[in-house]
Amino acid sequence: MMSFHNKLAIISDVHSNSYALTAVLDDIRKKEIKSIVNLGDSLYGPIAPFGTFQLLNNSNISNISGNQDRLILENLHIDAKNPTMEFVKSDITAEVIEWLEKLPFDLQLNEEVYCCHGSPQNDEEYLIERVEENQVVIHDIDEIANKLGGLNQKIILCGHSHIPKSMWVGDKLLVNAGSVGLQAYEDEMPHYHKMENYSPHARYTVITKTGSRYSADIIAVEYDFEKAARHALINGRNDWAQYLRTGIVKKTREEH
């Protein structure tokens, strides 16, 4: 288990954006934070899957799987009918596949910290948010508490929605780390919805322990998002280029 003395950096949802990840890891080093955990969805995206793997694999990071890490493995030997997935598959190696296969669904980092990608039950489920037909809302505290009922840890970490947030659920500090690599996206399931952070800055979160008290700080880091956007354009994802440059989804839907 990882030791957690007084600071823990949490990254999530890099989505192959090696430019954002480099900036975030540099910022973490400048803060002299030694403990880092990555909550998944690391390599799927039209930017730099293999370069992202190299950064994660060469750093002292505890990694777990996200839903799209799992989907890469599930689509290795079939035509996914998804140009981005096919690009990812063409960019990764046997070493990367072995790394993906070893990623756990969740992680008890130590007696204080539990990590998952979506929720403790489902890597495709938002833990904090609920998607309704015309909006995204925050779950009732009781709903969230039910999902956390079997966990003894004081700190619960999640990602998946790309929206950084911290909140207390009873005596547990629940933190969504936000996204390192993609500050907006749209999805059709279970209803059409948009997730937007309204700026292109890479996000990560730092948990600080002072005595017996905890706090969570959401960090926004500048990086060369234009380089990432150009990769997205080269790989046929005009929508991702928009998300990367602005953190906003266009008002009208585009074909992907």
Contacts in CASP RR format, 6 or more apart in sequence:
PFRMAT RR
TARGET T0000
AUTHOR 0000-0000-0000
METHOD contacts of the structure
MODEL  1
MMSFHNKLAIISDVHSNSYALTAVLDDIRKKEIKSIVNLGDSLYGPIAPF
GTFQLLNNSNISNISGNQDRLILENLHIDAKNPTMEFVKSDITAEVIEWL
EKLPFDLQLNEEVYCCHGSPQNDEEYLIERVEENQVVIHDIDEIANKLGG
LNQKIILCGHSHIPKSMWVGDKLLVNAGSVGLQAYEDEMPHYHKMENYSP
HARYTVITKTGSRYSADIIAVEYDFEKAARHALINGRNDWAQYLRTGIVK
KTREEH
1 108 0 8 1.000
1 109 0 8 1.000
1 110 0 8 1.000
1 111 0 8 1.000
2 35 0 8 1.000
2 37 0 8 1.000
2 62 0 8 1.000
2 109 0 8 1.000
2 110 0 8 1.000
3 35 0 8 1.000
3 110 0 8 1.000
4 35 0 8 1.000
4 109 0 8 1.000
4 110 0 8 1.000
4 112 0 8 1.000
4 113 0 8 1.000
4 207 0 8 1.000
4 209 0 8 1.000
5 34 0 8 1.000
5 35 0 8 1.000
5 209 0 8 1.000
6 208 0 8 1.000
6 209 0 8 1.000
6 210 0 8 1.000
7 31 0 8 1.000
7 33 0 8 1.000
7 34 0 8 1.000
7 35 0 8 1.000
7 206 0 8 1.000
7 207 0 8 1.000
7 208 0 8 1.000
7 209 0 8 1.000
8 33 0 8 1.000
8 35 0 8 1.000
8 36 0 8 1.000
8 37 0 8 1.000
8 109 0 8 1.000
8 113 0 8 1.000
8 206 0 8 1.000
8 207 0 8 1.000
9 28 0 8 1.000
9 31 0 8 1.000
9 33 0 8 1.000
9 35 0 8 1.000
9 36 0 8 1.000
9 37 0 8 1.000
9 204 0 8 1.000
9 205 0 8 1.000
9 206 0 8 1.000
10 36 0 8 1.000
10 37 0 8 1.000
10 39 0 8 1.000
10 157 0 8 1.000
10 175 0 8 1.000
10 177 0 8 1.000
10 204 0 8 1.000
10 205 0 8 1.000
10 206 0 8 1.000
10 207 0 8 1.000
11 21 0 8 1.000
11 24 0 8 1.000
11 36 0 8 1.000
11 37 0 8 1.000
11 38 0 8 1.000
11 39 0 8 1.000
11 61 0 8 1.000
11 177 0 8 1.000
11 180 0 8 1.000
11 204 0 8 1.000
12 38 0 8 1.000
12 39 0 8 1.000
12 40 0 8 1.000
12 41 0 8 1.000
12 117 0 8 1.000
12 158 0 8 1.000
12 159 0 8 1.000
12 160 0 8 1.000
12 176 0 8 1.000
12 177 0 8 1.000
12 178 0 8 1.000
12 179 0 8 1.000
12 180 0 8 1.000
12 204 0 8 1.000
13 39 0 8 1.000
13 40 0 8 1.000
13 41 0 8 1.000
13 159 0 8 1.000
13 160 0 8 1.000
13 162 0 8 1.000
13 177 0 8 1.000
13 178 0 8 1.000
13 179 0 8 1.000
13 180 0 8 1.000
13 181 0 8 1.000
13 182 0 8 1.000
14 20 0 8 1.000
14 21 0 8 1.000
14 38 0 8 1.000
14 40 0 8 1.000
14 41 0 8 1.000
14 42 0 8 1.000
14 43 0 8 1.000
14 52 0 8 1.000
14 56 0 8 1.000
14 179 0 8 1.000
14 180 0 8 1.000
14 181 0 8 1.000
15 41 0 8 1.000
15 42 0 8 1.000
15 43 0 8 1.000
15 44 0 8 1.000
15 45 0 8 1.000
15 47 0 8 1.000
15 68 0 8 1.000
15 179 0 8 1.000
15 180 0 8 1.000
15 181 0 8 1.000
15 182 0 8 1.000
16 42 0 8 1.000
16 43 0 8 1.000
16 44 0 8 1.000
16 45 0 8 1.000
16 46 0 8 1.000
16 47 0 8 1.000
16 48 0 8 1.000
16 49 0 8 1.000
16 51 0 8 1.000
16 52 0 8 1.000
16 88 0 8 1.000
17 45 0 8 1.000
17 47 0 8 1.000
17 48 0 8 1.000
17 52 0 8 1.000
17 180 0 8 1.000
17 181 0 8 1.000
17 182 0 8 1.000
17 202 0 8 1.000
17 228 0 8 1.000
17 244 0 8 1.000
18 47 0 8 1.000
18 48 0 8 1.000
18 51 0 8 1.000
18 52 0 8 1.000
18 55 0 8 1.000
19 47 0 8 1.000
19 48 0 8 1.000
19 223 0 8 1.000
19 224 0 8 1.000
19 225 0 8 1.000
19 227 0 8 1.000
19 228 0 8 1.000
20 180 0 8 1.000
20 181 0 8 1.000
20 202 0 8 1.000
20 221 0 8 1.000
20 223 0 8 1.000
20 225 0 8 1.000
20 228 0 8 1.000
21 52 0 8 1.000
21 55 0 8 1.000
21 56 0 8 1.000
21 180 0 8 1.000
21 181 0 8 1.000
21 202 0 8 1.000
22 55 0 8 1.000
22 223 0 8 1.000
23 202 0 8 1.000
23 221 0 8 1.000
23 222 0 8 1.000
23 223 0 8 1.000
24 180 0 8 1.000
24 202 0 8 1.000
24 204 0 8 1.000
24 221 0 8 1.000
24 223 0 8 1.000
25 36 0 8 1.000
25 55 0 8 1.000
25 59 0 8 1.000
27 204 0 8 1.000
27 219 0 8 1.000
27 221 0 8 1.000
28 36 0 8 1.000
28 204 0 8 1.000
31 206 0 8 1.000
33 206 0 8 1.000
34 60 0 8 1.000
36 59 0 8 1.000
36 60 0 8 1.000
36 61 0 8 1.000
36 62 0 8 1.000
37 61 0 8 1.000
37 62 0 8 1.000
37 63 0 8 1.000
37 64 0 8 1.000
37 107 0 8 1.000
37 109 0 8 1.000
37 113 0 8 1.000
37 115 0 8 1.000
37 157 0 8 1.000
38 56 0 8 1.000
38 61 0 8 1.000
38 62 0 8 1.000
38 63 0 8 1.000
38 64 0 8 1.000
39 64 0 8 1.000
39 66 0 8 1.000
39 115 0 8 1.000
39 116 0 8 1.000
39 117 0 8 1.000
39 157 0 8 1.000
39 158 0 8 1.000
39 159 0 8 1.000
39 160 0 8 1.000
39 177 0 8 1.000
40 63 0 8 1.000
40 64 0 8 1.000
40 65 0 8 1.000
40 66 0 8 1.000
40 69 0 8 1.000
40 103 0 8 1.000
40 117 0 8 1.000
40 159 0 8 1.000
41 66 0 8 1.000
41 67 0 8 1.000
41 68 0 8 1.000
41 69 0 8 1.000
41 117 0 8 1.000
41 159 0 8 1.000
41 160 0 8 1.000
42 52 0 8 1.000
42 53 0 8 1.000
42 56 0 8 1.000
42 63 0 8 1.000
42 66 0 8 1.000
42 69 0 8 1.000
43 49 0 8 1.000
43 52 0 8 1.000
43 53 0 8 1.000
43 68 0 8 1.000
43 69 0 8 1.000
43 72 0 8 1.000
43 88 0 8 1.000
43 92 0 8 1.000
43 96 0 8 1.000
43 100 0 8 1.000
44 68 0 8 1.000
44 69 0 8 1.000
44 71 0 8 1.000
44 72 0 8 1.000
44 84 0 8 1.000
44 85 0 8 1.000
44 88 0 8 1.000
45 84 0 8 1.000
45 87 0 8 1.000
45 88 0 8 1.000
45 237 0 8 1.000
45 240 0 8 1.000
46 84 0 8 1.000
46 87 0 8 1.000
46 231 0 8 1.000
46 232 0 8 1.000
46 234 0 8 1.000
46 235 0 8 1.000
46 236 0 8 1.000
46 237 0 8 1.000
46 240 0 8 1.000
47 228 0 8 1.000
47 231 0 8 1.000
47 232 0 8 1.000
47 235 0 8 1.000
48 91 0 8 1.000
48 231 0 8 1.000
49 87 0 8 1.000
49 88 0 8 1.000
49 91 0 8 1.000
49 92 0 8 1.000
49 96 0 8 1.000
50 91 0 8 1.000
50 92 0 8 1.000
50 93 0 8 1.000
50 96 0 8 1.000
53 92 0 8 1.000
53 96 0 8 1.000
53 99 0 8 1.000
56 63 0 8 1.000
57 99 0 8 1.000
62 107 0 8 1.000
62 109 0 8 1.000
62 115 0 8 1.000
63 103 0 8 1.000
64 103 0 8 1.000
64 104 0 8 1.000
64 105 0 8 1.000
64 106 0 8 1.000
64 107 0 8 1.000
64 115 0 8 1.000
64 116 0 8 1.000
64 117 0 8 1.000
65 100 0 8 1.000
65 103 0 8 1.000
65 104 0 8 1.000
65 105 0 8 1.000
65 117 0 8 1.000
65 123 0 8 1.000
66 103 0 8 1.000
66 117 0 8 1.000
66 118 0 8 1.000
66 123 0 8 1.000
66 160 0 8 1.000
67 117 0 8 1.000
67 118 0 8 1.000
67 123 0 8 1.000
67 124 0 8 1.000
67 160 0 8 1.000
69 100 0 8 1.000
69 103 0 8 1.000
70 123 0 8 1.000
71 85 0 8 1.000
72 85 0 8 1.000
72 88 0 8 1.000
72 89 0 8 1.000
72 92 0 8 1.000
72 100 0 8 1.000
73 97 0 8 1.000
73 100 0 8 1.000
73 101 0 8 1.000
75 82 0 8 1.000
75 85 0 8 1.000
75 89 0 8 1.000
76 89 0 8 1.000
76 97 0 8 1.000
79 86 0 8 1.000
80 86 0 8 1.000
80 89 0 8 1.000
83 235 0 8 1.000
83 236 0 8 1.000
84 235 0 8 1.000
84 237 0 8 1.000
87 235 0 8 1.000
105 116 0 8 1.000
105 117 0 8 1.000
105 123 0 8 1.000
106 114 0 8 1.000
106 115 0 8 1.000
106 116 0 8 1.000
106 117 0 8 1.000
106 120 0 8 1.000
107 114 0 8 1.000
107 115 0 8 1.000
107 116 0 8 1.000
108 114 0 8 1.000
108 115 0 8 1.000
108 153 0 8 1.000
109 115 0 8 1.000
111 152 0 8 1.000
111 153 0 8 1.000
112 153 0 8 1.000
112 154 0 8 1.000
112 155 0 8 1.000
112 209 0 8 1.000
113 153 0 8 1.000
113 154 0 8 1.000
113 155 0 8 1.000
113 157 0 8 1.000
113 207 0 8 1.000
114 120 0 8 1.000
114 151 0 8 1.000
114 153 0 8 1.000
114 155 0 8 1.000
114 156 0 8 1.000
114 157 0 8 1.000
115 157 0 8 1.000
115 158 0 8 1.000
116 123 0 8 1.000
116 127 0 8 1.000
116 156 0 8 1.000
116 157 0 8 1.000
116 158 0 8 1.000
116 159 0 8 1.000
117 123 0 8 1.000
117 158 0 8 1.000
117 159 0 8 1.000
117 160 0 8 1.000
118 124 0 8 1.000
118 125 0 8 1.000
118 126 0 8 1.000
118 127 0 8 1.000
118 158 0 8 1.000
118 159 0 8 1.000
118 160 0 8 1.000
118 161 0 8 1.000
119 125 0 8 1.000
119 126 0 8 1.000
119 127 0 8 1.000
119 147 0 8 1.000
119 158 0 8 1.000
120 127 0 8 1.000
120 147 0 8 1.000
120 148 0 8 1.000
120 150 0 8 1.000
120 151 0 8 1.000
121 147 0 8 1.000
123 160 0 8 1.000
124 160 0 8 1.000
125 160 0 8 1.000
126 160 0 8 1.000
126 161 0 8 1.000
127 139 0 8 1.000
127 144 0 8 1.000
127 147 0 8 1.000
127 156 0 8 1.000
127 158 0 8 1.000
127 159 0 8 1.000
127 160 0 8 1.000
127 174 0 8 1.000
127 176 0 8 1.000
128 138 0 8 1.000
128 139 0 8 1.000
128 144 0 8 1.000
128 158 0 8 1.000
128 161 0 8 1.000
128 163 0 8 1.000
128 165 0 8 1.000
128 167 0 8 1.000
128 174 0 8 1.000
128 176 0 8 1.000
129 136 0 8 1.000
129 137 0 8 1.000
129 138 0 8 1.000
129 139 0 8 1.000
129 161 0 8 1.000
129 163 0 8 1.000
130 136 0 8 1.000
130 137 0 8 1.000
130 138 0 8 1.000
130 139 0 8 1.000
130 143 0 8 1.000
131 189 0 8 1.000
131 190 0 8 1.000
131 191 0 8 1.000
131 193 0 8 1.000
132 191 0 8 1.000
133 191 0 8 1.000
134 191 0 8 1.000
135 193 0 8 1.000
136 193 0 8 1.000
136 194 0 8 1.000
136 195 0 8 1.000
141 169 0 8 1.000
141 170 0 8 1.000
144 169 0 8 1.000
144 174 0 8 1.000
145 169 0 8 1.000
145 170 0 8 1.000
148 156 0 8 1.000
148 169 0 8 1.000
148 172 0 8 1.000
148 174 0 8 1.000
151 172 0 8 1.000
153 172 0 8 1.000
154 171 0 8 1.000
154 172 0 8 1.000
154 173 0 8 1.000
154 214 0 8 1.000
155 172 0 8 1.000
155 173 0 8 1.000
155 175 0 8 1.000
155 207 0 8 1.000
155 214 0 8 1.000
156 169 0 8 1.000
156 172 0 8 1.000
156 173 0 8 1.000
156 174 0 8 1.000
156 175 0 8 1.000
157 175 0 8 1.000
157 177 0 8 1.000
158 174 0 8 1.000
158 175 0 8 1.000
158 176 0 8 1.000
158 177 0 8 1.000
159 176 0 8 1.000
159 177 0 8 1.000
159 178 0 8 1.000
159 179 0 8 1.000
160 176 0 8 1.000
161 176 0 8 1.000
161 178 0 8 1.000
161 195 0 8 1.000
162 178 0 8 1.000
162 179 0 8 1.000
162 182 0 8 1.000
162 183 0 8 1.000
162 184 0 8 1.000
162 185 0 8 1.000
162 195 0 8 1.000
162 197 0 8 1.000
163 176 0 8 1.000
163 178 0 8 1.000
163 195 0 8 1.000
163 197 0 8 1.000
164 176 0 8 1.000
164 177 0 8 1.000
164 178 0 8 1.000
164 179 0 8 1.000
164 197 0 8 1.000
164 203 0 8 1.000
164 205 0 8 1.000
164 218 0 8 1.000
165 175 0 8 1.000
165 176 0 8 1.000
165 178 0 8 1.000
166 173 0 8 1.000
166 174 0 8 1.000
166 175 0 8 1.000
166 176 0 8 1.000
166 205 0 8 1.000
166 216 0 8 1.000
166 218 0 8 1.000
167 173 0 8 1.000
167 174 0 8 1.000
168 174 0 8 1.000
173 207 0 8 1.000
173 214 0 8 1.000
173 216 0 8 1.000
175 205 0 8 1.000
175 207 0 8 1.000
175 216 0 8 1.000
176 205 0 8 1.000
177 203 0 8 1.000
177 204 0 8 1.000
177 205 0 8 1.000
178 197 0 8 1.000
178 203 0 8 1.000
178 204 0 8 1.000
178 205 0 8 1.000
178 218 0 8 1.000
179 197 0 8 1.000
179 202 0 8 1.000
179 203 0 8 1.000
180 202 0 8 1.000
180 203 0 8 1.000
180 204 0 8 1.000
181 202 0 8 1.000
181 228 0 8 1.000
181 244 0 8 1.000
182 240 0 8 1.000
182 243 0 8 1.000
182 244 0 8 1.000
183 196 0 8 1.000
183 197 0 8 1.000
183 198 0 8 1.000
183 199 0 8 1.000
183 200 0 8 1.000
183 201 0 8 1.000
183 202 0 8 1.000
183 203 0 8 1.000
183 243 0 8 1.000
183 244 0 8 1.000
183 246 0 8 1.000
183 247 0 8 1.000
184 194 0 8 1.000
184 195 0 8 1.000
184 196 0 8 1.000
184 197 0 8 1.000
184 242 0 8 1.000
184 243 0 8 1.000
184 246 0 8 1.000
184 247 0 8 1.000
184 248 0 8 1.000
184 249 0 8 1.000
185 194 0 8 1.000
185 195 0 8 1.000
185 243 0 8 1.000
185 249 0 8 1.000
186 192 0 8 1.000
186 193 0 8 1.000
186 194 0 8 1.000
186 195 0 8 1.000
186 239 0 8 1.000
186 249 0 8 1.000
186 253 0 8 1.000
187 193 0 8 1.000
187 195 0 8 1.000
192 253 0 8 1.000
194 249 0 8 1.000
195 249 0 8 1.000
196 247 0 8 1.000
196 248 0 8 1.000
196 249 0 8 1.000
197 203 0 8 1.000
197 247 0 8 1.000
198 246 0 8 1.000
198 247 0 8 1.000
198 248 0 8 1.000
199 220 0 8 1.000
199 246 0 8 1.000
199 247 0 8 1.000
200 225 0 8 1.000
200 244 0 8 1.000
200 245 0 8 1.000
200 246 0 8 1.000
200 247 0 8 1.000
201 220 0 8 1.000
201 221 0 8 1.000
201 222 0 8 1.000
201 223 0 8 1.000
202 220 0 8 1.000
202 221 0 8 1.000
202 222 0 8 1.000
202 223 0 8 1.000
203 218 0 8 1.000
203 219 0 8 1.000
203 220 0 8 1.000
203 221 0 8 1.000
204 218 0 8 1.000
204 219 0 8 1.000
204 221 0 8 1.000
205 216 0 8 1.000
205 217 0 8 1.000
205 218 0 8 1.000
205 219 0 8 1.000
206 216 0 8 1.000
206 217 0 8 1.000
206 219 0 8 1.000
207 214 0 8 1.000
207 215 0 8 1.000
207 216 0 8 1.000
208 214 0 8 1.000
208 215 0 8 1.000
208 216 0 8 1.000
208 217 0 8 1.000
225 244 0 8 1.000
225 245 0 8 1.000
226 245 0 8 1.000
228 244 0 8 1.000
229 240 0 8 1.000
229 241 0 8 1.000
229 244 0 8 1.000
229 245 0 8 1.000
230 241 0 8 1.000
232 238 0 8 1.000
232 240 0 8 1.000
232 241 0 8 1.000
232 244 0 8 1.000
233 241 0 8 1.000
237 256 0 8 1.000
238 254 0 8 1.000
239 249 0 8 1.000
239 250 0 8 1.000
239 254 0 8 1.000
239 256 0 8 1.000
242 248 0 8 1.000
242 249 0 8 1.000
242 250 0 8 1.000
243 249 0 8 1.000
END
